[in-house]
Amino acid sequence: MDPNARLDPIIYPILICTASLVVGLLLLTYAVSSISVAVRRRRAQALKSWRERGLVFRLGPTQANFLNEPRLFGVGGNGTLVLTDTAIHFAQVSPAREIVIPLREVERAFLATRFNGRFNRRPFLIIRRHVGDLTGFQLPNAAKWMDAINVAVNAAPQPATLTEPLVGGRESFSQTG
């Protein structure tokens, strides 16, 4: 009896399993590197665009994960976040788009460990807009961002607010702040 014949049932499954594992790891490495390249490319494009438009950063840029209630901006994604004197800008990687939240629309920023079905030990930065919409960001140093946004919001012109109706049912708007 051939001694190799007894090893064949053991060796072939091991070889197949090893080859499958190597191919899987190669595919995973390719996917991770492709995502990393796309993030770096999108960040560079966003920074270039923002600088060409003359935006001056109060804070950022930083990598962030955008988490939103699905009402206005969509459900979220990875990208780059900056704070300027007039708005919060987020350049999302996929789909490639820019989300701008003017500071005059922001009621306040706060921190939460739960948001939109997610839980994290590090707090999420949550932006509450005057219309009641909540937008969240998962980013490093969320407390620093919260403080900077709240300072910027208090310095930003406030939106028009509805006052008492005038005679004849007409409404007037006044600028507060």
MONOR-V707172 format. One record per pair of residues at least 4 apart in sequence whose C-alpha atoms are under 6 Angstrom apart, sorted by the first residue. I is the first residue (numbers start at 1). J is the second residue. D is the distance in whole Angstrom. If there is no record, write none. Layout:
{{I	J	D} {I	J	D}}
//
This chain:
{{7	11	6} {8	12	6} {13	17	6} {39	93	6} {42	93	6} {50	55	5} {51	55	6} {56	84	6} {57	83	6} {57	84	5} {58	83	5} {58	84	5} {59	82	6} {59	83	5} {60	82	5} {61	81	5} {61	82	5} {62	80	5} {62	81	5} {63	79	6} {63	80	5} {64	78	6} {64	79	6} {64	80	6} {64	138	6} {64	139	5} {65	77	6} {65	78	4} {65	137	5} {65	138	5} {66	76	5} {66	77	5} {66	137	5} {67	76	5} {67	136	5} {67	137	6} {68	75	5} {68	76	6} {68	135	5} {68	136	6} {70	74	5} {70	75	5} {78	92	6} {78	93	6} {79	91	5} {79	92	4} {79	93	5} {80	90	6} {80	91	5} {81	89	6} {81	90	5} {82	89	5} {83	88	5} {86	102	6} {86	103	6} {87	101	5} {87	102	4} {87	103	5} {88	100	6} {88	101	5} {89	99	6} {89	100	5} {90	98	6} {90	99	5} {91	97	6} {91	98	4} {92	96	5} {92	97	5} {103	153	6} {104	156	6} {104	157	6} {104	158	5} {104	159	6} {105	129	5} {105	130	6} {106	128	6} {106	129	4} {106	130	6} {107	128	6} {107	129	5} {107	130	5} {108	128	6} {108	150	6} {109	126	6} {109	127	5} {109	146	5} {109	150	6} {110	126	5} {110	146	6} {111	123	6} {111	124	6} {111	125	5} {111	126	6} {112	123	5} {112	124	5} {113	119	6} {113	120	5} {113	123	5} {113	124	6} {114	118	5} {114	119	4} {124	137	6} {124	138	5} {125	136	5} {125	137	5} {125	142	5} {126	135	6} {126	136	4} {127	134	6} {127	135	5} {128	133	6} {128	134	5} {129	133	5} {149	153	6} {158	176	6} {158	177	6} {160	173	6} {160	174	5} {160	175	5} {161	173	6} {161	174	6} {162	173	5} {165	169	6} {165	170	6} {165	171	5} {166	170	5} {166	171	6}}
//
